[in-house]
Amino acid sequence: MWRRSFSTGTAALKDKKYDALVIGGGHNGLTTAAYLARGGLSVAVLERRHVIGGAAVTEELIPGFKFSRCSYLQSLLRPAVIKELELARHGLKLLKRSPSSFTPCLDGRYLLLGPDRELNHAEISKFSKRDAEAYPRYEHQLENFCKFMDPLLDSQTPEARRGATSFTERFKDKLQKSVFWAHCLRRAQSLGQKDMVDFMDLLLSPASKVLNNWFETDVLKATLATDAVIGTTASVHTPGSGYVLLHHVMGETDGDRGIWSYVEGGMGSVSLAIGNAAKEAGANIITGAEVHKLLVEEDGRVEGVLLNDGTRVQSSVVLSNATPYRTFVELVPDSVLPDDFLRAIKHADYSSGTTKINLAVDRLPQFESCKLNHPDAGPQHRGTIHIGSERMEEIHSACQDAVNGVPSRRPIIEMTIPSVLDKTISPPGKHVVNLFIQYTPYDPSDGSWKDPAYRESFAQRCFSLIDEYAPGFSSSVIGYDMLTPPDLEREIGLTGGNIFHGAMGLDSLFLMRPVKGWSDYRTPVRGLYLCGSGAHPGGGVMGAPGRNAAHVVLQDIKQSLK
């Protein structure tokens, strides 16, 4: 039924002028469209592919099996977006996971973790009583840090205002910034000096240092360390990787902090719910509409877009949900952008060490270390299964292989089996398995991702590693879909294959995202805004960049009418 809600083809765009155009129907672009349409603007979303969602998409590539092809878990989607767009009413159904984490060990032991504090204490106590006592304090501290950061996610940055000419505009701008920094100072005071020092230590330190200071158990540290390197090319020993540990508790599901969930119908259901909200508000969503170039007037103001098929679509406001590189290097015409801005965009870090393999299997994996008395799916199958992550040095070694130009000899694998909880995505008795794999260079020195034999060899390397923990897994595979960094770039539009639209290092966040001086969604091209993960606050299925960018556009339009 939902498929009829969205238009295919560009015929309806001819000779039309919209108040705003959105390039890219990923979840952030759809979020932007929903808020703009609710604000009274006529909006068109232009999606290159045949399906909306970008990296938050569900596709049935093997008959009967529906894959969340890229993103695969939900937690970061901002509560404000869920509530304001009434996503539950539009079909969003979250499936909580408990336990949420399972790490099997080759020595026959295992570690389960989740929202159940008694379970966590009992599980960690198998390895260390000291760590079992420390773990709640670790989570509590991270939760406090997240509460400190939460308001930053849902608002635009206090960027220096450009073009404010009147005294009233300048005064209002300074007042807004003063209020912003005053709120930050109050939150810092509420944390206290000790916690602020600990917070700075977390921001600047390697994840390995942070975790070594908290815990002694290798498997616990390695399990938690995967949060610090997920989707990056960083090692656990990379300075600044510690702050990504906040992802462990940053998100929430139905108000429960730190709970990651599956989405019924796959991650595409997130995008469909947002798309339905946008459609209900009046937005026009068109698939099969690839943008070739932005149209820019001689005075430097955007006037619309030119599609690949030659269709010109007029609008004085364009928001790009594409990556910063795709937007400014490939879509904006030559000689329009300042040299220093373009240079900064070109030299941003778009590297990726990520490969995603989606599998159809005819049975659940049976882990040697955890033969619990469950006839079918047990607690070990519900959450994220960490393969090859028994020690932090294993993660570092896998990273070093990629630094040396080759895919990890023993990859770090996060396995999820959403069909254990979601009965809508696979045939009865069979399952969908997601493998999020690190580290895989974009351009390996020992072969090419274009070579089918090379691709198959790496896939089998991953399956064989899983066999060490769950014998017979390889023989359960019916078929699979594999997305390496070049595939993610070509198919999904992720420059370099980077799932965050650009690295999320401390030098690429907040006032420096996407580049210094342009963190408020506005760009050097008047009327062109950035609304994707390449803008503040960054990547993940969050919706915050889309929501914040829409609010900035509505503010600017309101200001222009005065």
Secondary structure by P-SEA (a helix, b strand, c coil): ccccccccccccccccccccccccccaaaaaaaaaaaaaccbbbbbbcccccccccccccccccccccccccccccccccccccccccccbbbbbbbcccbbbbbcccccccccccaaaaaaaaaaccaaaaaaaaaaaaaaaaaaaaaaaaaaccccccccccccaaaaaaaaaaaaaaaaaaaaaaaaacaaaaaaaaaaacccaaaaaaaccccaaaaaaaacccccccccccccccccccccccccccccccccbbbbccccaaaaaaaaaaaaaaabbbbbccccccbbbbcccccccbbbccccccccccbbbbccccccccccccccccccaaaaaaaaaccccccbbbbbbccccccccccccccccccccccccbbbcccccaaaaaaaaaaaaaccccccccccccccccccccccccccbbbbbbcccccccccccccccaaaaaaaaaaaaaaaaaccccccccccccccccaaaaaaaccccccccccccccccccccccccccccccccccccbbbccccccccccccaaaaaaaaaaaaaaaaaaac
